[in-house]
Amino acid sequence: MREICLCCGYAIPEAIGRRVPCSAYHVRCAICEWPVARSHLSPKGLCEVCQDDQQRREADRMIEEVERVSSDRGLRWRTERELILRTLAEKNGNRTQAAKALGICVRTMRNKLREYRAMGIPC
């Protein structure tokens, strides 16, 4: 016959024929303080429910970070485009001089302008 822990209802297989306190086999979750069998506890001391919640929160934080970075990337792209087009206008359409003024390679300037034209942006 197996002993059953009074605080959590888990069966304690090692307690056959002797009284063993629950704390020897169960610990409380670090967050919700629910009694959990030591074998089901995560390395951080969390029960499965709290572990899942923590992973879900971390995933949500990562999604928010990706969204923030992608919105920053869009802003950076628009700013770069405006700077290239303004510099090109100041240099009267001379790509070589505009590239030198911006500190980029002429080939990079050509590729950027080709990309803008493909998107329907007049250059």
C-alpha positions in Angstrom: 0.0 0.0 0.0 1.3 3.4 -0.9 1.1 6.4 1.3 -0.7 9.4 -0.1 0.5 12.9 0.8 -2.2 14.8 2.7 -1.3 18.2 1.3 -1.3 17.4 -2.4 -2.7 13.9 -2.9 0.4 12.5 -4.7 1.3 8.9 -4.0 4.6 8.4 -2.3 6.0 5.1 -3.6 9.1 5.1 -1.3 7.0 5.5 1.8 5.7 1.9 1.8 5.3 0.8 5.4 6.6 4.0 7.0 5.5 7.5 7.7 7.3 10.0 5.6 6.6 13.8 5.7 5.5 15.3 2.5 8.3 17.8 2.4 10.8 15.0 1.8 9.1 14.2 -1.5 7.3 17.5 -2.4 8.4 21.1 -2.6 6.4 24.2 -3.3 6.6 26.1 -6.6 8.7 29.3 -6.3 5.8 31.4 -7.9 2.4 29.9 -6.9 3.6 27.9 -3.9 1.6 24.8 -5.0 3.1 21.5 -3.7 4.9 19.8 -6.5 6.7 16.4 -6.6 10.4 17.0 -6.8 10.6 15.0 -10.0 8.1 17.4 -11.7 9.8 20.6 -10.6 11.8 22.6 -13.2 15.4 23.5 -12.6 14.2 27.0 -11.7 12.0 25.6 -9.0 8.7 26.1 -10.9 5.7 23.9 -11.4 4.6 23.0 -15.0 1.9 25.6 -15.1 4.2 28.4 -14.0 6.9 27.2 -16.3 4.5 27.3 -19.2 3.3 30.8 -18.2 6.9 32.0 -18.0 7.8 30.6 -21.4 4.6 32.2 -22.8 5.6 35.6 -21.3 9.2 35.2 -22.8 7.7 34.4 -26.2 5.4 37.4 -26.0 8.4 39.6 -25.1 10.4 38.2 -28.1 7.4 39.0 -30.4 7.2 42.5 -29.1 11.0 42.9 -29.6 10.7 41.7 -33.2 7.8 44.1 -33.9 9.8 47.0 -32.4 12.9 46.2 -34.5 10.9 45.7 -37.7 9.2 49.1 -37.2 12.6 50.7 -36.5 13.9 49.0 -39.7 11.1 50.6 -41.7 11.9 54.0 -40.2 15.6 53.5 -40.9 14.8 52.5 -44.5 12.6 55.6 -45.1 15.3 57.9 -43.6 18.0 56.3 -45.7 15.9 56.7 -48.9 15.2 60.3 -48.2 18.9 61.0 -47.5 20.0 59.3 -50.7 17.4 61.1 -52.8 18.1 64.5 -51.2 21.9 64.1 -51.7 21.4 62.9 -55.3 19.3 66.1 -55.9 22.0 68.3 -54.4 24.6 66.7 -56.6 22.4 67.3 -59.7 21.8 63.6 -60.3 25.5 62.7 -60.3 25.6 59.2 -58.6 29.4 59.2 -58.1 29.5 62.5 -56.2 26.4 61.6 -54.2 27.9 58.2 -53.2 31.1 59.9 -52.1 29.2 62.5 -50.1 27.3 59.7 -48.3 30.4 57.5 -47.9 29.0 54.6 -49.7 30.1 52.7 -52.8 28.8 53.8 -56.2 27.6 50.2 -56.8 25.5 50.4 -53.5 24.0 53.7 -54.7 23.1 52.2 -58.1 21.5 49.2 -56.4 19.5 51.4 -54.0 18.3 53.5 -56.9 17.3 50.4 -58.9 15.4 49.2 -55.9 13.5 52.5 -55.5 12.6 52.5 -59.2 11.3 48.9 -59.0 9.0 50.1 -56.1 7.8 53.0 -58.3 9.7 55.8 -56.4 10.9 58.4 -58.9 14.7 58.9 -58.7 
